[in-house]
Amino acid sequence: MKKVVKFGGSSLASAEQFKKVGEIIRSDSDRKYVVPSAPGKRNSKDTKVTDMLYATYAYAEAGNDFKRALYQIKLRYQEIIDGLGLDLSLEQEFQAITEQFKAKAGSDYAASRGEYLNGIIMADYLGYEFIDPVEVIFFDENGEFMADKTDEVLSQRLADVECAVIPGFFGAKEDGSVKTFSRGGSDITGSIVARAVKADIYENWTDVSGCLIADPRIVHNPKPISTVTYRELRELSYMGASVLHEDAIFPVRKAGIPINIKNTNSPKDPGTWIVESTCQKPPYTITGIAGKKDFCAINIEKDMMNAEIGFGRKVLQVFEENGISFEHMPSGIDTMSIIVHQSEFEEKEQRVLAGIHKLAEPDAIEMESDLALIAVVGRGMRAAKGTAGRIFAALAHSGINIKMIDQGSSELNIIIGVETADFEMAIQQIYTIFVDTVA
């Protein structure tokens, strides 16, 4: 069996954390390919190394003396090296960084050095081969990731390498300049490596024991999610759940490789499995709850709307012409509502209203602001009767008025619209009715 393991910044913030990671990797000989992040915060008042690098490069770019700031970064790494008892010097690497900063190599180069240096330390600590991502992860001249070329080159490079460390977060453009991933960071690199080596499992190690059914800032001590499908995760992530970015999931999803979210500080916890499909019956009707605030609804009325061919197209054309994407579009016989992000809409609202009147000639348009959307997601809802009714009852019991409800044909999720002021209470009540009353 082959496992690719990615460790986040909090897992590698200090020598003590490095030792935990070392124990995890050495405890399982299947953990052959390691993707490290840059050192994160050691405590709440600390600064991530990546942020330190950005700030230091800003000094250099402005023509200021950046040696003192770079020296502080060097001390962070030396502290890790000394704590691990390694006979390793990064002097040559820091000299190269100094020269590149003077030459103004770019903020992507600066940010990438956090993972690069941590990768060198990790490889030395484990006795694994170090592979520089600029040699195996590629972007085109426009900065777009070249998935097929990367997979081909990386697969060949790792074919005869039994154990390796590949730093996360970056690669190189065709001209050789360093390019970082804009979103997902090291998670994406881990997924790319997993696909390239045809891994059996991609373990993503962080500081939490997997995904939770609801945001712990809203629901006290929410239950963990044991297994979630890619489709469920996409719905939850889209509505604000902070798990893995879609870009980090696509390579392994395409290859059918499961992801296991694990906790570095509690490695025996089972974590959360992210899979393509499963016949396992979920413990609850719902898999997760997530939501976002700050939406507004444009409610459009017109008699016999359902009989007018092209009415919906005309309305959406106005939003397209104004560069506004919509989130949801629930409709009735004579009404339709367009749900959009309030911040995107506010500056263009009068232009949009005028455009709708001109193209669609509605009888009336009303707007409602300060709305929140909540997604109730779960493969278990397909087989459960009365899911929507239970949501209505839970919210009505708390005096929460539902402004909108939208359910997809897959029966995988139900979207609820409520006033922003009721957002937290609504999530708490939905969690209570589906989880607390079952547990």
C-alpha positions in Angstrom: 0.0 0.0 0.0 1.1 3.6 -0.8 0.2 6.6 1.3 0.8 10.2 0.5 0.8 12.3 3.7 0.5 16.1 3.8 1.1 18.1 7.0 -0.2 21.6 7.6 1.7 24.5 9.1 0.5 24.0 12.6 1.8 20.4 12.5 5.3 21.7 11.6 5.5 24.9 13.5 8.2 23.8 15.9 10.7 21.0 16.6 8.3 19.5 19.0 5.6 19.3 16.3 8.2 17.9 13.8 8.9 15.1 16.2 5.2 14.2 16.4 5.1 14.2 12.6 8.2 12.0 12.5 6.6 9.5 14.8 3.4 9.4 12.7 5.4 8.8 9.5 7.7 6.1 11.0 4.8 4.3 12.6 3.5 3.2 9.2 5.9 2.1 6.4 3.2 2.8 3.8 3.7 6.6 4.4 6.2 7.0 1.6 5.6 10.4 0.2 5.5 13.5 2.4 4.2 17.0 1.5 5.1 19.6 4.1 3.7 23.1 4.5 5.7 26.1 5.9 5.9 26.5 9.7 2.7 27.9 11.1 2.0 29.7 14.4 3.5 28.2 17.5 1.0 30.1 19.6 -1.8 32.6 19.1 0.5 35.6 19.1 3.0 34.1 16.7 3.4 34.8 13.0 3.4 32.2 10.2 6.7 31.9 8.3 4.8 32.6 5.0 3.6 35.9 6.4 7.1 36.7 7.6 8.4 36.0 4.1 5.8 38.2 2.4 6.7 41.1 4.8 10.4 40.6 4.3 10.1 40.6 0.5 8.0 43.8 0.7 11.0 45.5 2.4 13.2 44.2 -0.3 10.9 45.3 -3.1 10.7 48.8 -1.7 14.5 49.0 -1.7 14.8 48.8 2.1 17.2 46.8 4.2 15.6 43.4 4.8 18.5 41.5 6.4 17.2 41.8 10.0 13.7 40.5 8.9 15.3 37.6 6.9 17.5 36.8 9.9 14.4 36.3 12.1 13.1 33.8 9.6 16.5 32.0 9.6 16.3 31.8 13.4 12.9 30.1 13.2 14.3 27.4 11.0 17.5 27.1 13.1 15.4 26.6 16.2 13.7 23.6 14.5 17.0 22.2 13.3 18.6 22.5 16.7 15.5 21.0 18.4 15.7 18.0 16.2 19.5 17.6 16.7 20.2 17.7 13.0 23.6 18.3 11.4 22.2 20.6 8.7 23.0 24.1 7.5 20.6 26.3 5.5 23.3 28.9 5.0 23.6 28.3 1.2 19.8 28.5 0.8 19.5 31.8 2.7 22.3 33.2 0.7 20.4 32.3 -2.5 17.2 33.8 -1.0 19.0 37.1 -0.3 20.3 37.3 -3.8 16.8 36.6 -5.3 15.2 39.2 -3.0 17.7 41.7 -4.2 16.9 40.8 -7.7 13.2 41.2 -6.9 12.3 37.6 -8.0 8.6 38.1 -7.0 6.3 37.5 -4.1 5.5 34.0 -5.3 9.2 33.1 -5.0 9.3 34.7 -1.6 6.2 32.8 -0.3 7.4 29.5 -1.7 10.6 29.5 0.4 8.7 28.6 3.5 7.7 25.2 2.2 11.0 24.8 0.3 13.1 25.2 3.5 10.8 23.1 5.6 11.0 20.4 3.0 14.8 20.3 3.2 14.6 19.9 7.0 11.9 17.2 6.7 13.9 15.2 4.1 17.0 15.4 6.3 15.1 14.4 9.4 13.4 11.4 7.8 16.3 10.3 5.5 14.0 10.7 2.5 14.9 12.1 -0.9 14.1 15.8 -1.4 12.4 16.8 -4.7 12.1 20.4 -5.7 8.6 21.1 -7.0 10.0 23.5 -9.6 11.3 20.4 -11.4 8.0 18.5 -11.4 5.0 20.8 -11.0 4.3 23.1 -13.9 2.3 26.2 -14.8 1.9 27.8 -18.2 2.9 31.3 -19.1 -0.4 32.6 -17.8 0.0 30.9 -14.5 -2.6 28.1 -15.1 -1.7 24.8 -13.6 -0.6 22.2 -16.3 -2.2 19.0 -14.8 -1.3 16.5 -17.5 2.3 17.6 -17.9 2.8 17.6 -14.2 1.3 14.2 -13.8 3.5 12.7 -16.5 6.7 14.2 -15.3 6.0 13.7 -11.6 5.0 10.1 -12.2 8.2 9.4 -14.0 10.3 11.2 -11.4 8.8 9.2 -8.5 8.7 5.8 -10.3 12.0 4.7 -8.8 11.9 6.7 -5.6 10.8 4.7 -2.6 10.4 7.6 -0.2 10.4 11.3 -0.9 9.6 14.8 0.4 7.9 17.2 -2.0 7.2 20.6 -0.6 3.7 21.9 -1.1 2.3 25.1 -2.4 4.4 25.8 -5.5 5.9 24.8 -8.8 7.4 26.7 -11.8 6.2 28.4 -14.9 7.7 27.5 -18.3 10.3 30.2 -18.0 11.5 28.7 -14.7 10.0 31.4 -12.4 8.4 30.1 -9.3 4.5 30.1 -9.2 2.4 29.3 -6.2 -1.1 27.9 -6.2 -3.6 30.7 -5.6 -5.9 28.6 -3.4 -5.6 25.3 -1.5 -1.8 25.6 -1.2 -0.1 22.5 0.0 -3.4 20.5 0.0 -3.3 20.7 -3.8 0.3 19.5 -4.0 -0.6 16.5 -1.8 -3.4 15.6 -4.1 -1.2 15.9 -7.2 1.4 13.7 -5.7 -1.2 11.1 -4.6 -2.5 10.9 -8.2 1.0 10.7 -9.7 2.1 7.7 -7.5 -1.3 6.1 -7.7 -1.6 6.2 -4.0 -4.1 4.0 -2.1 -4.8 6.8 0.4 -4.1 10.5 0.7 -3.8 11.5 4.4 -4.2 15.2 5.1 -2.9 15.9 8.6 -3.9 19.1 10.4 -4.8 20.3 13.9 -8.4 19.0 14.0 -9.7 15.5 14.0 -11.5 15.7 10.7 -14.6 17.5 9.6 -17.4 18.5 11.9 -21.1 18.5 11.3 -21.4 22.2 12.1 -19.2 25.2 12.8 -17.9 24.8 16.4 -18.1 28.6 16.7 -21.9 28.3 16.4 -22.7 24.8 17.8 -21.0 23.7 21.0 -18.8 20.6 20.5 -20.4 19.4 17.3 -20.1 15.7 16.3 -17.5 14.7 13.8 -18.3 13.5 10.3 -16.9 10.0 9.9 -17.5 9.7 6.1 -18.4 12.3 3.5 -18.7 11.9 -0.2 -17.0 14.3 -2.7 -20.4 15.6 -3.7 -21.5 16.3 -0.1 -18.2 18.0 0.6 -18.6 20.2 -2.5 -22.0 21.4 -1.3 -20.6 22.1 2.3 -17.5 23.8 1.0 -19.4 26.0 -1.4 -21.6 27.2 1.5 -18.6 28.2 3.6 -17.4 25.0 5.4 -13.7 25.2 5.8 -12.4 21.7 4.8 -10.5 21.3 1.6 -10.6 23.5 -1.5 -12.2 22.0 -4.6 -8.9 22.3 -6.4 -7.3 20.1 -3.8 -9.9 17.4 -4.3 -10.1 17.2 -8.0 -6.9 15.2 -8.8 -7.6 12.5 -6.3 -11.3 12.4 -7.1 -10.4 11.8 -10.7 -8.2 9.0 -9.7 -10.6 7.5 -7.2 -8.2 8.0 -4.2 -9.9 8.4 -0.8 -8.7 11.3 1.5 -8.4 10.8 5.3 -8.4 14.1 7.3 -6.3 13.4 10.5 -5.1 15.2 13.6 -1.4 15.4 14.2 -1.9 16.1 17.9 -4.3 13.1 18.2 -3.2 10.6 15.6 -5.3 7.7 16.9 -8.5 9.6 16.2 -10.2 8.1 13.0 -10.7 11.5 11.4 -12.9 12.0 8.4 -12.9 9.9 5.2 -13.7 11.7 2.0 -14.7 9.2 -0.6 -16.3 9.0 -4.1 -19.2 6.8 -2.9 -20.1 4.6 0.0 -22.7 2.1 1.0 -22.2 2.9 4.7 -25.3 4.2 6.3 -24.7 7.6 7.8 -25.3 7.9 11.6 -27.6 10.9 11.1 -30.0 11.9 8.4 -27.8 14.9 7.6 -24.0 14.8 7.0 -23.3 18.5 7.7 -24.7 22.1 8.0 -22.9 25.1 6.6 -23.9 28.7 5.7 -23.0 32.1 4.6 -24.3 35.6 5.4 -24.8 38.8 3.4 -27.1 37.9 0.5 -30.0 39.8 -0.9 -33.1 38.7 -2.9 -34.6 40.4 -5.9 -38.2 39.2 -6.0 -39.9 39.7 -9.4 -43.6 39.4 -10.0 -45.5 39.2 -13.3 -48.9 37.7 -14.1 -48.8 34.6 -16.3 -45.0 34.6 -16.0 -45.0 30.8 -16.5 -46.6 31.2 -19.9 -44.1 33.8 -21.2 -41.3 32.0 -23.1 -37.9 33.5 -22.4 -38.8 35.5 -19.3 -36.2 33.9 -17.1 -33.5 34.3 -19.8 -34.2 38.0 -20.1 -33.9 38.5 -16.3 -30.7 36.6 -16.1 -29.3 38.4 -19.1 -29.4 41.6 -17.1 -27.3 40.1 -14.3 -24.9 38.7 -16.8 -24.5 42.1 -18.5 -23.7 43.6 -15.1 -21.1 40.9 -14.2 -23.2 39.5 -11.3 -23.5 35.8 -10.6 -26.5 34.4 -8.8 -26.6 31.9 -6.1 -30.1 30.5 -6.3 -33.3 31.1 -8.3 -36.4 29.8 -6.6 -39.6 30.4 -8.6 -43.4 30.1 -8.6 -46.1 30.5 -11.2 -46.1 34.3 -11.2 -42.9 35.0 -9.2 -39.2 34.3 -9.3 -36.4 35.4 -6.9 -32.8 35.9 -7.7 -30.4 35.5 -4.7 -27.1 37.3 -5.1 -24.2 38.4 -2.9 -25.2 41.7 -1.4 -21.7 43.2 -1.8 -21.6 42.5 -5.5 -25.1 43.8 -6.1 -25.3 47.0 -4.1 -23.3 49.3 -6.4 -25.2 48.1 -9.5 -28.7 47.6 -8.1 -30.4 50.5 -9.8 -28.8 49.6 -13.2 -30.0 46.0 -12.7 -33.5 47.1 -11.8 -33.7 49.4 -14.8 -32.5 46.6 -17.0 -35.1 44.1 -15.7 -37.9 46.6 -16.3 -36.6 47.3 -19.8 -36.2 43.7 -20.9 -38.7 41.7 -18.9 -41.4 44.3 -18.1 -42.4 42.8 -14.7 -45.4 44.0 -12.7 -43.4 44.6 -9.6 -39.9 44.1 -8.2 -39.1 44.0 -4.5 -35.7 43.6 -2.8 -34.8 42.1 0.5 -31.4 42.5 2.1 -29.5 41.0 5.0 -30.3 37.4 4.2 -28.3 34.3 5.2 -28.3 31.0 3.3 -27.9 27.7 5.2 -27.2 24.4 3.4 -28.4 21.2 5.1 -26.5 18.4 3.3 -26.7 14.6 3.5 -26.9 11.5 1.4 -29.2 10.1 4.1 -31.9 12.6 3.2 -32.8 10.6 0.1 -34.2 7.8 2.1 -35.6 9.9 5.0 -39.2 11.1 4.9 -40.2 14.6 6.2 -36.7 16.1 6.3 -37.9 19.5 5.1 -40.9 19.3 7.5 -38.5 18.7 10.5 -36.5 21.8 9.4 -39.6 23.9 9.2 -40.8 22.7 12.6 -37.4 23.3 14.3 -37.2 26.9 13.0 -40.8 27.7 13.6 -40.5 26.5 17.2 -37.7 29.1 17.6 -39.7 31.9 15.9 -37.4 31.9 12.9 -39.1 32.9 9.6 -37.9 31.0 6.5 -37.5 33.4 3.6 -36.6 30.9 1.0 -36.2 27.1 0.5 -34.6 25.4 -2.5 -33.9 21.7 -2.9 -31.9 20.2 -5.7 -33.2 17.2 -7.7 -30.5 15.0 -6.3 -32.1 15.3 -2.8 -28.6 15.8 -1.4 -29.1 19.2 0.0 -31.8 21.7 1.1 -31.0 25.5 1.0 -32.8 27.6 3.6 -32.9 31.4 3.5 -33.3 33.3 6.8 -32.6 36.7 8.1 -29.0 37.3 9.0 -30.0 38.0 12.6 -31.4 34.4 12.8 -28.4 32.7 11.2 -26.6 31.2 14.2 -29.9 30.3 16.0 -31.2 28.5 12.8 -28.0 26.4 12.5 -28.2 25.5 16.2 -31.9 24.4 15.9 -31.3 22.4 12.8 -28.3 20.6 14.5 -30.4 19.9 17.5 -33.3 18.4 15.6 -31.2 16.1 13.5 -28.2 15.3 15.8 -28.9 16.0 19.4 -32.3 14.3 19.4 -30.7 11.2 17.8 -27.5 11.0 19.8 
